[in-house]
Amino acid sequence: MDEVANYVQKFKPHEFRIWQGKKPLLSQIDIELTERCNNNCLHCCINQPEHDADALSREMSTDFVKGIVTQAAALGCLTVRFTGGEPLLRSDLAELYLFARRLGMQVILFTNARLITAELALLLAKYPPGRVVEVSVYGITPESYDRVAGHDGAFAEFHRGVDLLLQHKIPFIVKSPKLNILKDEQDAFEVWAATIPSMDKLPGYSMNFDLRFRRDDPLKNARIAKLRATPEETVAVFSRTPHYLKDMGQFCDKFMAPPGDKLFNCGAGHGTCIDAYGNAQLCLPLRNEATVVDLHEVPLKTALEKIFPAMREIKATNFDYLHRCARCFLKGLCEQCPAKSWMEHGTLDTPVEYLCTIAHAQARCLGLLGEEERAWEVQDWKDRVASFVHTSSSEGNTST
């Protein structure tokens, strides 16, 4: 009973922050516990070697991470996502996990499952995270998995970790990169995924892979670019989603319009990701030095309330961006953003041609653009969007 008493704190409704009539400043915080990983995946945008001494020496201490989690909880945060790299490489992962749970926070854990032990599985079963564990899968055979992961024997460790999650009835979901190496396994992967009790839909796939967040490896960037799905392949994957047209109609009704010269038209800066070294970022991939805040020097609240809002007001100055992206009504379909521009070009406002091509391919599939049209030149875009929204709504009602 003493253990339970230490784990649970009881509050009367009027004492609990969520009932005080104020919207929390922060609903979820992402904490990247390490950039190191025990995999060396072909497509990875961040990983450093598992035993990288420099990365390890600069990582946040246990107490520093606890301090960030405590600050986040004080701001009303209810969920923390531990990610990496591979967060299970941290020897203090269990301690940090319990610390967040004792604060009443749900924990989302991103992992490749290779380092899940019987002890960790028992911990997750005894003190459930409150959210499903998310497991990345790099193949369903030893040959394919080890090739993608870049490590012999990786599949066997992954398989053991997943078995432990299943044995202890820990809810988890799976996701996978969409790689040519794995294309012949997709059907079998989805059949297997459907047997996982927590999977209530098709697995998620990554396919338009990000380049290196820190712009630190041109050779890896070249390899990643070659692994990306083509625009046609991307549209084909989107089209597999049930109720695709109806969902896209609702989406376009809300999010299709030229963004103008303001760069941040997304949720960046309304929340934050903390990198492995204690820097608060506007979003997970954006590691431009001008858009991060060192939490060793500045409280999290100050970053969220004062510094990030000013950063979000940054405007584009790049001529190509102002001529194209600022005038393009496909903003809702396009992943062009300061983070993508940073990874691709080292700026915040240079158009990323790959993303532009994908957005145009999807718009043509939806009937919003003709074959040779460029979206930034279209004048009657409001009428086109309205027509598509009406048509997709009608088709959705007919199908139901």
C-alpha positions as CSV (number, residue, x, y, z in Angstrom):
1,M,0.0,0.0,0.0
2,D,2.9,2.4,0.7
3,E,4.0,1.9,-2.9
4,V,0.5,2.8,-4.2
5,A,0.4,5.8,-1.9
6,N,3.7,7.1,-3.4
7,Y,2.4,6.5,-6.9
8,V,-1.0,8.1,-6.7
9,Q,-1.9,11.6,-5.5
10,K,-5.6,12.5,-4.9
11,F,-7.0,15.9,-5.5
12,K,-10.5,17.4,-5.1
13,P,-11.9,18.6,-8.4
14,H,-11.5,22.3,-7.5
15,E,-7.8,21.7,-6.7
16,F,-6.9,20.0,-10.0
17,R,-5.5,22.4,-12.6
18,I,-7.6,21.1,-15.5
19,W,-10.8,22.2,-13.7
20,Q,-9.6,25.8,-13.2
21,G,-11.2,27.0,-16.4
22,K,-7.9,27.7,-18.1
23,K,-6.6,26.2,-21.3
24,P,-3.2,24.6,-20.6
25,L,-0.2,26.3,-22.1
26,L,1.1,22.9,-23.2
27,S,-1.0,19.8,-23.8
28,Q,1.8,17.5,-24.9
29,I,5.6,17.7,-24.8
30,D,8.0,15.6,-27.0
31,I,11.3,14.8,-25.4
32,E,14.0,13.3,-27.5
33,L,16.1,11.4,-24.9
34,T,18.9,10.6,-27.2
35,E,20.0,10.8,-30.9
36,R,21.8,7.5,-30.5
37,C,20.3,4.4,-31.9
38,N,21.1,0.7,-31.9
39,N,19.8,0.6,-35.5
40,N,21.5,2.3,-38.5
41,C,18.4,2.4,-40.8
42,L,18.8,3.3,-44.4
43,H,16.3,6.1,-44.3
44,C,16.9,7.6,-40.9
45,C,17.0,11.4,-40.5
46,I,18.6,11.6,-37.1
47,N,20.4,8.6,-35.7
48,Q,23.9,8.7,-34.3
49,P,25.8,5.5,-33.5
50,E,24.8,3.7,-30.3
51,H,28.2,4.2,-28.6
52,D,28.9,7.7,-29.9
53,A,30.8,9.1,-26.9
54,D,30.4,12.8,-27.9
55,A,26.6,12.5,-28.2
56,L,26.4,10.6,-24.9
57,S,28.5,13.2,-23.1
58,R,26.2,16.0,-24.2
59,E,22.8,14.3,-23.5
60,M,20.5,15.7,-20.8
61,S,21.1,14.4,-17.3
62,T,18.3,12.5,-15.5
63,D,17.6,15.4,-13.2
64,F,17.5,17.8,-16.1
65,V,14.9,15.7,-17.9
66,K,12.9,15.5,-14.7
67,G,13.0,19.2,-14.4
68,I,11.6,19.7,-17.9
69,V,8.8,17.2,-17.2
70,T,8.0,19.0,-14.0
71,Q,7.9,22.4,-15.7
72,A,5.7,20.9,-18.4
73,A,3.3,19.4,-15.8
74,A,3.1,22.8,-14.1
75,L,1.9,24.3,-17.4
76,G,-1.0,21.8,-17.6
77,C,0.8,19.2,-19.8
78,L,-0.9,15.8,-19.7
79,T,1.2,13.8,-22.1
80,V,4.9,13.3,-22.7
81,R,6.3,11.5,-25.7
82,F,9.7,9.9,-25.2
83,T,11.5,9.4,-28.5
84,G,14.9,9.3,-30.0
85,G,17.1,7.9,-31.6
86,E,16.2,4.9,-29.5
87,P,15.0,6.1,-26.1
88,L,15.5,2.7,-24.5
89,L,19.3,3.2,-24.8
90,R,19.0,5.5,-21.9
91,S,19.8,3.6,-18.7
92,D,17.4,5.9,-16.8
93,L,14.4,5.3,-19.1
94,A,12.4,3.4,-16.4
95,E,13.1,6.1,-13.8
96,L,12.0,8.8,-16.2
97,Y,8.9,6.9,-17.2
98,L,7.8,6.4,-13.6
99,F,8.6,10.0,-12.8
100,A,6.2,11.2,-15.6
101,R,3.5,8.7,-14.5
102,R,3.7,9.8,-10.9
103,L,3.1,13.4,-12.1
104,G,-0.1,12.0,-13.7
105,M,1.1,12.3,-17.2
106,Q,0.4,9.8,-19.9
107,V,3.5,8.5,-21.7
108,I,3.9,7.8,-25.4
109,L,6.9,5.6,-26.1
110,F,8.5,5.4,-29.5
111,T,10.8,2.4,-29.9
112,N,12.1,-0.3,-32.2
113,A,11.4,-2.8,-29.4
114,R,14.9,-4.4,-29.6
115,L,15.7,-3.4,-26.0
116,I,12.5,-4.3,-24.4
117,T,13.3,-6.6,-21.5
118,A,11.2,-8.7,-19.2
119,E,11.8,-6.1,-16.5
120,L,10.6,-3.2,-18.6
121,A,7.6,-5.2,-19.8
122,L,6.6,-5.9,-16.2
123,L,6.9,-2.2,-15.4
124,L,4.7,-1.2,-18.3
125,A,2.2,-3.8,-17.4
126,K,2.1,-2.8,-13.7
127,Y,2.1,1.0,-14.4
128,P,0.4,1.3,-17.8
129,P,1.6,4.3,-19.9
130,G,-2.0,5.4,-20.6
131,R,-1.2,5.5,-24.3
132,V,-0.2,2.8,-26.8
133,V,3.5,2.1,-27.3
134,E,4.5,2.8,-30.9
135,V,6.8,0.2,-32.5
136,S,8.7,0.8,-35.7
137,V,9.0,-2.3,-37.8
138,Y,11.7,-2.7,-40.5
139,G,10.8,-6.0,-42.0
140,I,9.0,-9.2,-41.1
141,T,11.9,-11.6,-42.0
142,P,15.4,-11.6,-40.5
143,E,16.9,-10.9,-43.9
144,S,14.8,-7.8,-44.7
145,Y,14.8,-6.4,-41.2
146,D,18.5,-6.7,-40.6
147,R,19.2,-5.2,-44.0
148,V,17.0,-2.1,-43.4
149,A,18.2,-1.8,-39.7
150,G,21.8,-2.2,-40.6
151,H,22.5,-4.7,-37.9
152,D,22.8,-8.5,-37.9
153,G,20.6,-10.1,-35.4
154,A,18.3,-7.0,-35.0
155,F,15.2,-8.9,-36.1
156,A,15.6,-11.6,-33.4
157,E,15.8,-8.9,-30.7
158,F,12.8,-7.0,-32.2
159,H,10.8,-10.2,-32.3
160,R,11.6,-11.0,-28.7
161,G,10.6,-7.4,-27.6
162,V,7.3,-7.6,-29.4
163,D,6.6,-11.0,-27.9
164,L,7.1,-9.5,-24.4
165,L,4.7,-6.7,-25.2
166,L,2.1,-9.3,-26.3
167,Q,2.7,-11.6,-23.3
168,H,2.2,-8.8,-20.8
169,K,-0.8,-7.4,-22.7
170,I,0.8,-4.0,-23.2
171,P,-1.1,-2.1,-25.9
172,F,1.0,-1.2,-28.9
173,I,0.7,-0.4,-32.5
174,V,3.1,-0.8,-35.4
175,K,4.3,1.3,-38.2
176,S,6.8,0.9,-41.0
177,P,8.8,2.7,-43.7
178,K,7.6,2.2,-47.2
179,L,10.7,0.9,-49.0
180,N,11.2,-1.0,-52.2
181,I,13.2,-3.6,-50.1
182,L,10.0,-4.3,-48.2
183,K,7.3,-3.9,-50.9
184,D,6.9,-7.7,-51.3
185,E,6.2,-8.0,-47.6
186,Q,3.5,-5.4,-47.3
187,D,0.5,-7.7,-47.5
188,A,2.0,-10.1,-45.0
189,F,3.0,-7.3,-42.7
190,E,-0.6,-6.0,-42.7
191,V,-2.0,-9.4,-42.0
192,W,0.4,-9.8,-39.1
193,A,-0.4,-6.3,-37.8
194,A,-4.1,-7.1,-37.8
195,T,-3.5,-9.8,-35.2
196,I,-2.2,-7.3,-32.7
197,P,-5.0,-6.5,-30.3
198,S,-4.5,-2.7,-30.2
199,M,-4.4,-2.3,-34.0
200,D,-7.8,-1.1,-35.2
201,K,-6.7,0.2,-38.6
202,L,-3.9,-0.3,-41.2
203,P,-0.4,0.4,-40.0
204,G,1.1,3.9,-40.6
205,Y,3.8,4.2,-43.3
206,S,6.5,6.7,-43.7
207,M,7.6,7.2,-47.4
208,N,8.4,10.9,-48.1
209,F,11.5,10.6,-45.9
210,D,13.0,13.6,-44.3
211,L,16.6,14.5,-44.8
212,R,19.0,14.7,-41.9
213,F,17.6,17.1,-39.2
214,R,21.1,18.4,-38.4
215,R,22.3,18.6,-42.1
216,D,25.3,16.5,-40.9
217,D,25.8,13.9,-43.5
218,P,25.5,14.6,-47.3
219,L,26.1,11.0,-48.2
220,K,23.2,9.8,-46.1
221,N,21.0,12.6,-47.5
222,A,21.7,11.4,-51.0
223,R,20.7,7.9,-50.0
224,I,17.6,9.0,-48.3
225,A,16.5,11.1,-51.3
226,K,16.8,8.0,-53.5
227,L,14.6,6.0,-51.1
228,R,11.7,8.4,-51.2
229,A,8.3,7.4,-52.7
230,T,7.5,9.1,-56.1
231,P,4.5,11.4,-56.2
232,E,2.5,8.7,-58.0
233,E,3.3,6.1,-55.3
234,T,2.4,8.7,-52.6
235,V,-1.0,9.3,-54.1
236,A,-1.6,5.6,-54.5
237,V,-1.0,5.1,-50.7
238,F,-3.2,8.0,-49.8
239,S,-6.0,6.6,-52.0
240,R,-6.0,3.3,-50.1
241,T,-7.4,5.1,-47.0
242,P,-11.0,4.3,-46.4
243,H,-13.4,7.3,-47.0
244,Y,-10.4,9.1,-48.7
245,L,-12.5,11.5,-50.8
246,K,-14.9,12.4,-48.0
247,D,-12.0,13.0,-45.6
248,M,-10.1,15.1,-48.1
249,G,-13.2,17.1,-48.7
250,Q,-13.5,18.0,-45.1
251,F,-9.8,18.7,-44.9
252,C,-9.8,20.9,-47.9
253,D,-12.8,22.8,-46.6
254,K,-10.7,23.9,-43.6
255,F,-7.1,24.2,-44.8
256,M,-6.9,25.2,-48.5
257,A,-5.8,28.8,-49.0
258,P,-2.6,30.7,-50.0
259,P,-0.5,31.2,-46.8
260,G,1.0,34.6,-47.7
261,D,4.4,35.6,-46.5
262,K,4.0,34.3,-43.0
263,L,6.2,31.1,-42.7
264,F,4.7,29.4,-39.7
265,N,1.1,28.5,-40.6
266,C,1.2,25.3,-38.6
267,G,1.3,24.2,-35.0
268,A,5.0,24.8,-34.6
269,G,5.7,26.7,-31.4
270,H,2.3,26.1,-29.8
271,G,3.9,23.0,-28.3
272,T,7.6,22.0,-28.3
273,C,10.1,19.2,-28.8
274,I,13.1,19.1,-26.6
275,D,16.2,17.7,-28.3
276,A,18.6,15.3,-26.6
277,Y,20.8,18.2,-25.4
278,G,18.2,20.4,-23.7
279,N,17.1,22.7,-26.5
280,A,13.4,23.5,-27.0
281,Q,12.4,23.5,-30.6
282,L,9.4,24.9,-32.4
283,C,8.9,21.5,-33.8
284,L,10.7,18.2,-33.9
285,P,12.7,18.5,-37.1
286,L,13.6,22.2,-37.0
287,R,17.1,22.5,-35.6
288,N,18.1,25.9,-37.0
289,E,20.1,27.7,-34.3
290,A,17.9,30.8,-34.8
291,T,14.7,28.9,-33.8
292,V,15.8,26.9,-30.7
293,V,15.9,27.9,-27.1
294,D,18.5,26.5,-24.6
295,L,16.5,25.3,-21.6
296,H,19.7,25.4,-19.5
297,E,19.4,29.2,-19.7
298,V,15.6,29.9,-20.2
299,P,12.6,28.4,-18.4
300,L,10.2,26.4,-20.6
301,K,7.4,28.8,-19.8
302,T,9.4,31.7,-21.1
303,A,10.1,29.9,-24.3
304,L,6.5,29.1,-24.9
305,E,5.0,32.4,-23.8
306,K,7.5,34.9,-25.1
307,I,10.2,33.6,-27.4
308,F,8.2,31.1,-29.6
309,P,5.4,33.6,-30.4
310,A,8.0,36.0,-31.8
311,M,9.6,33.3,-33.8
312,R,6.3,32.4,-35.3
313,E,6.0,35.9,-36.8
314,I,9.0,35.4,-39.1
315,K,8.1,36.2,-42.7
316,A,9.5,34.9,-45.9
317,T,12.0,36.9,-48.0
318,N,13.0,34.4,-50.6
319,F,11.7,35.5,-54.0
320,D,10.8,32.0,-55.2
321,Y,8.8,31.3,-52.0
322,L,6.9,34.6,-52.3
323,H,6.2,34.0,-56.0
324,R,5.1,30.4,-55.6
325,C,4.4,29.1,-52.1
326,A,2.9,32.3,-50.7
327,R,0.4,32.4,-53.5
328,C,-0.4,28.7,-53.7
329,F,-3.8,27.5,-52.6
330,L,-2.5,23.9,-52.1
331,K,-1.0,24.8,-48.7
332,G,-3.2,22.2,-47.0
333,L,-1.8,19.4,-49.2
334,C,1.8,20.5,-49.2
335,E,4.3,19.8,-46.5
336,Q,6.4,22.8,-47.4
337,C,7.4,24.5,-44.1
338,P,10.4,26.1,-42.4
339,A,11.6,22.7,-41.1
340,K,11.5,21.0,-44.5
341,S,13.2,24.0,-46.1
342,W,15.9,23.9,-43.4
343,M,16.6,20.2,-43.9
344,E,16.7,20.5,-47.7
345,H,18.4,23.9,-48.2
346,G,19.6,25.3,-44.9
347,T,17.2,28.2,-45.0
348,L,13.6,28.7,-43.7
349,D,12.0,29.8,-46.9
350,T,13.3,28.0,-49.9
351,P,10.7,25.9,-51.8
352,V,11.2,22.2,-51.7
353,E,10.5,20.9,-55.2
354,Y,9.9,17.3,-54.1
355,L,7.0,18.4,-51.8
356,C,5.6,20.7,-54.4
357,T,5.5,17.9,-56.9
358,I,3.7,15.6,-54.5
359,A,1.1,18.3,-53.6
360,H,0.4,18.9,-57.3
361,A,0.0,15.2,-58.0
362,Q,-2.5,14.8,-55.2
363,A,-4.4,17.9,-56.4
364,R,-4.6,16.5,-59.9
365,C,-5.9,13.2,-58.5
366,L,-8.6,15.1,-56.6
367,G,-9.6,17.1,-59.7
368,L,-8.4,20.4,-58.3
369,L,-5.8,21.0,-61.0
370,G,-5.4,20.3,-64.7
371,E,-2.4,18.4,-65.9
372,E,-0.3,21.4,-66.8
373,E,-1.6,23.9,-64.3
374,R,0.5,25.3,-61.4
375,A,-1.5,26.0,-58.3
376,W,0.0,29.4,-57.6
377,E,-1.3,30.6,-61.0
378,V,-4.9,29.5,-60.4
379,Q,-7.4,32.4,-59.9
380,D,-10.6,30.5,-59.3
381,W,-9.3,28.3,-56.5
382,K,-12.1,29.1,-54.1
383,D,-14.7,27.8,-56.6
384,R,-12.7,24.7,-57.3
385,V,-12.3,23.9,-53.6
386,A,-16.0,24.5,-53.0
387,S,-17.0,22.3,-55.8
388,F,-14.7,19.5,-54.6
389,V,-16.0,19.8,-51.0
390,H,-19.6,19.5,-52.3
391,T,-18.9,16.5,-54.5
392,S,-16.8,14.6,-52.0
393,S,-19.5,15.2,-49.3
394,S,-22.2,13.8,-51.7
395,E,-20.1,10.8,-52.6
396,G,-19.4,10.1,-48.9
397,N,-23.1,10.2,-48.0
398,T,-23.9,7.9,-50.9
399,S,-21.3,5.4,-49.9
400,T,-22.7,5.2,-46.3
